[in-house]
Amino acid sequence: MNKRVMVLGLAATVALTIGCGQQPQTNVDKSISMGAKAEPTQADPDELGTVNYNGIIFDINSGKKVFAKLGEPDEFFEDDKVYEGAIVKYYYYADKDINIITVDDGSKEVISDIVINTDAAQLSKGIRVGDTLQAVKAAYGDPDEETTKDDNNYVAYSNNGCTIWFSFEKNQLSDYMISSDSIALEYNNY
């Protein structure tokens, strides 16, 4: 439970710290953010966020297949607010230190965020929890966003409708979150 609260706190902190700046570059129709409904554009995670967790490979576009791959979550809960007619759902895999956040509008449930807190998961560019800020910058280049708060660093990279936020404590990667920009825009940054 404490880990889940920490993850959700991290997600909120990162979103407020990094997400309130410049809008990420996306290939989504700008009318989505004005309330018009459109099909979300599939993000291209290959550049940023394909995850390999002990041979289980998934990304932001894996949809419900990710649940079949990861198994039953240890905890599940729904947000008590409705965003643009959709409910945000949280799936917590305590034994894997993985969280999946989805948005369900009643006709479809799509993954909006994947949060990783374990070194057992590796990104397509070889990055895993425990790596240094320098290693992330060597793999991904200069970040689109970078901020420091207290002794923690946060960097973000956006590309092809996908954003990945890295959180560092004392220069070591503590966790990262992969997000679909189109889902955030469609549901007004739930």
N, C-alpha and C positions, 0 to 999 in steps of 0.2 A: 504494500500500500504506500509506504513512504517513497519508494522508488517511482511509483506512478505519479505521485504528487510532485516529486522532483522533476520528472520528465515534462509534465504539463506546465510546471513553473518555468522550466527551461524554454519550452516552446513559446510561451507567452513573452518571456524576457527577450528571446531572440527576435520574435516578431515585432515587439515594440522597439527594441534597440536598432535592429537592422531594417525591418520591414517598413518603418514609418518614413524612411528616406525616399529616394528616387524610386519610381515604379520600375519593377523588373521588365526587361525587354521580353516580350512574348509575341507569338504569332496568333494571338486571339483577337477577334473583332472587338474594337473598343466599345461597341454598343453594349457588350455584356455588362460592363461595370455601371451602366446607366439603367439597369433593370431589365433590359431586353433579354429574353432567353434564347440561347443557342447551344448547340451541341459543343461540349468542351473539346478543344483540339488536343490530340494525344501529345504528351510531352515526349521528347527524345532523350531518354536517360543515358544512352550509351556514352555521351560526352561527359556526364556527371555522375549518375547515381545508380548503376546496376550493382546490386549487392549479391555477394556469394557468402552464404552462411553455412559452413560445413557441407558444401556441395549443393545446397538449395539456392538456386539462382532466381532472383526476382527484382522487380523495379516498380516504379510508380504506376505503370500501366498493366501490372499483372492481374489486377482485378481480383475477383473472388478465388482465382487459382492460387493466390498467395496463401489463403487460409487452408486450402487442401495441402499445400506444401508444408506449412508450419504446424498444422494440427490445431486442436482446440486451444483457444487462449485460456490463460489462467484466470484472467479477470476481463469483464466486459461491462461497459456502461455507456449510456446515452446522455448527451448534453440535455439539460432541461429547457434550453432555448431552441427556437426554430429559426433558421436562417434562410430567407428567400424560399420558404416552403420546404426546407430540408432539415433533417436531423443529423447532427454530428455524432458519430459513434467511435468509441475508443476500445481497441483490442490490445490487451497487455499480455505478453508472453514472458512471465517472470523468469522461467528457466533459461530463456534465450536472451534476455535483456533487449527485447525488441518490442516496439509499440507500433501499431498500425492505426491510423486515424482515417475514417471514411466519412463521406457525405452521402446521405440517402434521401432522395426526393420522393420516394414512394414508387417510382418506376424503375430506378436504377440506383445502385450503391457503388460509388467509385472511391478509390483510394486518393486521399488528398495529401497525406503525409506519412512518411516512414521515419521512425526515430530509432537510432541504433546506439546502444550503450555497452557493447561488448567487443572485445578484440577478436572474437571468433568469427565476426563478419568482416569481409574485406570488400572494398569498392573496386570497380573495374580498373582503376588506376593504381591499385595496390595499397591504398590507404586504409588503416584500421585504427580503432581506439588505442591510444597510447603513443601514436606517432606525434612528432613535433610539428609546430607551426611551419617551420622551414621545410619539412618533408611535404606538407600539404601544398605549400606555395611552389615547391619544385615540381610536383605532379600536376597542379592545376594552373600555375602561373599567378599573375597578379589578381587579387580578388576584386570583384565588382563593388563590394562593400567591406569595410573593416572598421572595427571599433574596439575600444578597451573600456572595461568597467571594473573597478577595483583591481584585482590581479588577474582578471579573466579577459581573454581575447576572443572575439567573434569575427569570423570571416564568412562571406557569402559569394557564391558563384552562380550565375544564371546563364542558361543557354537553352534554346529550343523548347521553351515552355516548362522548364524544370529548374528549380533553384535548390542548392544544397547549402545548408548553414552548418559550419563547424564551430564547436565551442571548446575552448582550451582553458585549462586550469594549470597555472604555472608552466606554460609552454607545452603541455601535453594534451593531446586530443582526448576530451572526456566523453563526448558524444557528438552525433551529427544528425541532422534532420533533412530529409529529401522531400521537397514539396512540388506539387503540380501548380504552376502559376495560373493555368486556365481554370482550375477548380476554385482557387482562391478568388479570382476575378468573377467567376460566374455566381458565386455565393457571397459577393461583397466582403471578402476577407473574413468570413465567419469568425 
